[in-house]
Amino acid sequence: MSLHADQYLLTIMPFRANIELGGQFRIEMVGDAKLCILPPDARGNPGIFVDYGRIVIRSLSNSAASLRIQTEKNSGVATLGGRSVLFVDTFAEIVPTTSEPNVPLANATAKNNAILGLLPDPAESIAWFAENENRPFTTNAQTSVLLEQGRSDRGAIRNLPNWLQPAPLSDEGKMLADVCQQVFDKTKGNCEKALEMLSQSSSVPVRAFAHRLWGDLGRFDVPLQLLARNTSEDEPVRHILGPYFREVMKRDAETVQRLADAIDTVRR
């Protein structure tokens, strides 16, 4: 698939997608994630805008290459060698600390924030030049950077996320992939017709998957109407959609507002 500027890409659990950007980077979208391809800047550097989700970035170049990374609250340019890795996690849980590093505040609760993970190869370093800073930050140690407006908090990464490396697709995931392929082939790629068919499946995982996908595509009213029906046959699907909506509330402000608007519409 060829990519172009301003193109949006979406993935949904339990799947992950691998794309190549400008022949310079491999972008891995893990589970529920959404990003937009940015046009190259004046220097020809490619870029991505991460709306939400977990993204792994690997360089395809033997020499240092630069990638613009934007999120809802911060942006900058990362420069890394061919064996180093970056990741973005907009769902990261951060525990507020005291002035002493790594000492949490008393009774502090974790708060969701977007972070950038810098994972340099032992023989390389990674530079991150945030838009709100005067000079790039360069490190040869595994480091996390808080992607918050006006902030430059950094910390050591002690435990790497388990989703950095691909994992075998579960049996349920394989079933969902097969069913979706059959339905989209049958509807000749008509997304709305395919989702309507999947939403009426006798399989609970398929119906739940379809309703999550409706929401991710901006139609939160569809799964919300299922919740409002409160029928016994839909109870297993509602059980799955509960955690889904809690996860949606941790996404970008635009998505959260879209969900709030859909809730108001369904309640009328």
Stockholm file with secondary structure:
# STOCKHOLM 1.0

chainA/1-268         MSLHADQYLLTIMPFRANIELGGQFRIEMVGDAKLCILPPDARGNPGIFVDYGRIVIRSLSNSAASLRIQTEKNSGVATLGGRSVLFVDTFAEIVPTTSEPNVPLANATAKNNAILGLLPDPAESIAWFAENENRPFTTNAQTSVLLEQGRSDRGAIRNLPNWLQPAPLSDEGKMLADVCQQVFDKTKGNCEKALEMLSQSSSVPVRAFAHRLWGDLGRFDVPLQLLARNTSEDEPVRHILGPYFREVMKRDAETVQRLADAIDTVRR
#=GR chainA/1-268 SS CCCCTTCEEEECTTCEEEEEETTTEEEEEEEEEEEEEECCCTTCCCEEEEEEEEEEEEECCSSCEEEEEECSSCEEEEEECTTCEEEEEEEEEECCBCSSTTCBCTTCCCEEEEEEEEECCTTCCEEEEETTCSSCEEESSCEEEECCTTCCCEEECCSCCGGGSCCCCCHHHHHHHHHHHHHHHHTTTCHHHHHHHHHTCSCHHHHHHHHHHHHHTTCTHHHHHHHHHCCGGGHHHHHHHHHHHHHHTTSCHHHHHHHHHHHHHHHC
#=GC SS_cons         CCCCTTCEEEECTTCEEEEEETTTEEEEEEEEEEEEEECCCTTCCCEEEEEEEEEEEEECCSSCEEEEEECSSCEEEEEECTTCEEEEEEEEEECCBCSSTTCBCTTCCCEEEEEEEEECCTTCCEEEEETTCSSCEEESSCEEEECCTTCCCEEECCSCCGGGSCCCCCHHHHHHHHHHHHHHHHTTTCHHHHHHHHHTCSCHHHHHHHHHHHHHTTCTHHHHHHHHHCCGGGHHHHHHHHHHHHHHTTSCHHHHHHHHHHHHHHHC
//
